[in-house]
């Protein structure tokens, strides 16, 4: 197995034997090519990574929108922006959605940290912007950049 591979677009990927992955850890987003089984073709994974890298702004905007729509109800229902123990809390305001986070605010505060290319999907991790107490958001996308699933 080669220890490094190079992309003219993204840069140098270094092989991590422990995880059977090529990793590019320079820049604000870490890229990895996961060789999780025999059907994984590193050249195909690299082509997908380079394609997404060239469309990164469009991908990020679309991905954030899809994630926000998928997780907004969970955020507002189970991770409220108010203190439930506050004796002065106006529950009518809570019921009216006064404290709800909007999808626009959700999209604005999350940020992409890691992206991994696998044979069957693209896996991304996002900073939650403190929407979920500092937990990471995990999202899977198909190769057409449609959200498969997202969770915290």
C-alpha positions in Angstrom: 0.0 0.0 0.0 1.4 3.4 -0.9 2.0 5.6 2.1 0.9 8.8 0.3 -1.1 9.8 -2.7 -1.4 13.3 -4.2 -4.2 15.3 -5.7 -3.4 18.3 -7.8 -6.6 19.8 -6.6 -6.7 19.0 -2.9 -3.1 18.1 -1.9 -1.3 15.3 -0.2 -3.1 12.4 1.4 -1.2 10.3 3.9 -2.1 6.6 4.6 -3.3 5.8 8.1 -2.8 2.1 8.5 -4.8 1.8 11.7 -8.0 3.1 10.0 -7.1 1.9 6.4 -7.7 5.4 5.3 -5.9 8.1 3.3 -6.2 11.4 5.1 -5.7 15.0 4.1 -5.6 17.1 7.3 -4.6 20.5 6.1 -7.1 23.3 5.8 -10.4 23.9 7.7 -12.0 20.6 6.5 -10.3 17.3 6.9 -10.8 14.9 3.9 -10.4 11.1 4.1 -10.7 8.2 1.7 -12.0 5.2 3.5 -10.9 1.8 2.2 -13.4 -0.1 4.2 -13.6 -3.2 2.0 -12.2 -4.9 -1.1 -14.5 -3.0 -3.4 -13.0 0.4 -2.4 -11.1 1.9 -5.3 -8.9 4.7 -4.1 -8.8 6.4 -7.5 -12.6 6.5 -7.6 -12.8 7.8 -4.1 -10.2 10.5 -5.0 -12.2 11.5 -8.1 -15.3 12.0 -5.9 -13.3 14.0 -3.3 -11.9 16.2 -6.0 -15.3 16.8 -7.6 -16.8 17.7 -4.2 -13.8 19.9 -3.4 -14.4 21.9 -6.6 -18.0 22.3 -5.6 -17.4 22.8 -1.9 -19.4 26.0 -1.4 -22.4 24.7 -3.2 -22.2 21.3 -1.3 -21.8 23.0 2.1 -24.8 25.3 1.5 -27.0 22.5 0.3 -25.9 20.1 3.0 -26.5 22.6 5.8 -30.0 23.3 4.5 -30.8 19.6 4.4 -29.4 18.9 7.8 -31.2 21.9 9.3 -34.5 20.7 7.9 -33.9 17.2 9.1 -32.9 18.2 12.7 -34.8 21.4 13.4 -37.7 19.8 15.2 -35.4 17.6 17.3 -33.4 20.7 18.2 -36.4 22.8 19.2 -38.3 19.9 21.0 -35.4 18.3 22.9 -32.6 20.9 23.1 -34.5 24.1 24.1 -33.0 27.6 24.2 -34.7 28.3 27.6 -34.3 27.1 31.1 -37.3 24.8 31.9 -36.7 25.3 35.6 -37.0 29.1 35.4 -39.9 30.1 37.6 -40.6 33.2 35.5 -40.6 31.3 32.2 -43.7 32.2 30.1 -44.9 28.9 28.8 -47.2 30.6 26.4 -44.2 32.1 24.7 -42.6 28.6 24.6 -45.7 27.1 23.1 -45.8 30.0 20.6 -42.3 29.1 19.4 -40.7 32.3 20.7 -37.5 30.4 21.7 -37.4 28.2 18.7 -34.2 28.2 16.5 -35.0 28.9 12.9 -33.6 26.7 10.1 -31.7 29.8 8.8 -30.0 30.2 12.2 -29.3 26.5 12.4 -27.6 26.6 8.9 -25.6 29.7 9.9 -24.0 28.2 13.1 -23.1 24.7 12.0 -19.8 24.2 10.1 -18.2 21.3 8.3 -15.2 19.7 10.0 -14.6 16.3 8.4 -15.6 14.6 5.2 -15.0 11.0 4.4 -15.6 9.3 1.1 -16.7 5.7 1.3 -17.8 3.3 -1.4 -21.6 3.7 -0.8 -21.9 7.2 0.7 -20.2 10.4 1.9 -19.9 10.9 5.7 -19.6 14.3 7.2 -19.1 15.7 10.7 -20.2 19.2 11.7 -19.6 21.5 14.6 -23.0 22.1 16.1 -22.4 25.8 16.9 -23.6 24.9 20.5 -27.1 24.0 19.2 -26.7 20.6 20.9 -24.3 21.4 23.8 -21.2 21.1 21.7 -21.9 17.6 20.3 -21.0 16.9 16.7 -23.6 16.4 14.0 -23.1 13.3 11.9 -24.5 13.2 8.4 -24.5 10.8 5.5 -25.0 11.8 1.9 -25.4 9.8 -1.3 -23.1 10.5 -4.2 -25.5 13.1 -5.6 -25.2 15.0 -2.3 -28.7 14.1 -1.1 -29.0 13.6 2.7 -29.5 10.0 3.7 -29.5 10.6 7.5 -28.3 13.0 10.1 -28.0 12.7 13.9 -26.3 14.2 16.9 
